[in-house]
């Protein structure tokens, strides 16, 4: 999901988002992995695959 942390400040604080963009991968309701910074499409796919 994409979240605007300016509009959803509580959600951003809850997940400790310090920089934009931040990608957080969840599994079973828990954070599995986190990446802060820009990634291209191929890099995002590889990142997700490496954590699932």
N, C-alpha and C positions, 0 to 999 in steps of 0.2 A: 504494500500500500504506500501511497505517497502522502505525506503529511506536511502541511505548512506549519512549521513550528512557531511562526509569528502569531498565527491564529490559534494554535493549540499549544500554548506555552506549558501547561501542566503536563501534557504528554511528553513534550521534549525534555522537561525536567525529570520526569519519572524514568526515562530511558537514558538520562545523562548525555544528551546530545550536545556536544560542545562546538562542532563545526558542521558546515553544510557543503557538500552533501555527506550524509552518513548513511551507510547501509547496515542494517541489522538483520541477521538471519535467525529466525525462530524455528524451533522444533519441539513439539510437545508442550508448548506454552513457555519454553525457556529459551534464553538467548544462546545460540550456538556459536555465532561468529559476528564480528563487527569490523567494518572498514570505513575509515573517514577519508574522504578525498574522491576526486573524479576517477572513474574507470570507464573504459569503452565497453561496448556490448560483449565482445569476445572475452575480455577480462572478467566481466561480471559472471558470465556463464562458467568460466573456469573456477572462479572463486566459489560460486555456489556448489559446483560439482566436487570441489576439494573438501567441502564441509558436510556433504551428504552421503 
